Every structure is written in structure tokens, then in C-alpha cells.
Amino acid sequence: MLEIEFKMNQCVAILDLAGSVDIDAANFIETIGWCLGKGYKDILCNFSDVNLVDYAGLSVLTIAYKDVINHEGRLKFVNVPAHVEKIFCLVCLDRLFEIYAEEDSAIKSFE
């Protein structure tokens, strides 16, 4: 099960993710919807504690990304483990998702 912790830094909503992004990660889409409903359009997802992203998880991330874009927001990722980033590259999602190595640089990118 994917655990999600919400926090703010400046005007950026940060979602600290822990666990697996898989078929059971529908709560990620719900949390993104909650953020958008509260007016948080700049969302940063911290993947430092994510151990797995499978095919269904890629769909979850893509659906959430589309939802953010449809609300004229921005969704970016930080601290993506190498094995997850490799999966993004294999399916060409590295061209769609903005990925940062450090939280500070990711937050500055929203300015």
C-alpha cells in the first residue's frame, strides 16, 4: 500500500510517498484530486521511499499527471530511485515527467 504524507514548502504541495506505486495506489489519484480541490496547483512528489513502480503504477502516475495538467497545474518528481527512473526511461515517461535530484532545486523550478 502506498503511504502519502502531505506538507507545504512555500506555495508547493509536497507529497512524500512511501511503499509501492501499483494497482493499490488509487489513493495517489485521490490525494492529487484533494490537492487540486484545495487550490494547490504546484505539486512535488518525493519518491525517496518508493520501492516499486509497476505497470499499473505507471498508469496511476499518468492519470494523476493528466489530472494536474487539466487543472493547469504542474506535477514534478524528486528523489526518484535509479531503478524507478529506469522504468520511466524504458516507457519514455522521462520525457513527460520532470524529475529532480534535490528537493530545493525542484521547488525552485516552480518559480
SULLIN-V125013 format. One record per pair of residues at least 6 apart in sequence whose ideal C-beta (glycine too) atoms are under 7 Angstrom apart, sorted by the first residue. I is the first residue (numbers start at 1). J is the second residue. Records with the same first field share a line. If there is no record, write none. Layout:
# SULLIN-V125013
I: J / J
This chain:
# SULLIN-V125013
1: 19 / 24
2: 17 / 19 / 20 / 21 / 24 / 25 / 27 / 28
3: 18 / 19
4: 15 / 17 / 27 / 28 / 31
5: 16
6: 13 / 15
7: 14 / 16
8: 14
9: 107
10: 107
11: 42
12: 42 / 44 / 107 / 110
13: 35 / 40 / 42 / 43
14: 44 / 46
15: 31 / 43 / 45 / 46
16: 46
17: 45 / 46 / 47 / 49 / 50
18: 49 / 50
19: 50 / 51
20: 51 / 52
21: 28 / 50 / 52 / 53 / 57 / 60 / 61
22: 52 / 54 / 56 / 57
23: 56
25: 57 / 60
26: 60
28: 60 / 64
29: 60 / 63 / 64
32: 43 / 64 / 67 / 68
33: 67
35: 43
36: 67 / 68 / 71 / 73
41: 71 / 72 / 73 / 74
42: 73 / 74 / 110
43: 68 / 73 / 75
44: 76 / 78 / 106 / 107
45: 75 / 77
46: 78 / 79 / 103
47: 77 / 78 / 79 / 80 / 81 / 84
48: 79
50: 81 / 84
53: 84 / 87
58: 91 / 93
64: 75
65: 75 / 96 / 97
68: 74 / 75
74: 110
76: 98 / 100 / 106 / 109
77: 97 / 98 / 99
78: 100 / 102 / 103 / 106
80: 99
85: 94 / 99
88: 94 / 97
98: 109
100: 106 / 109
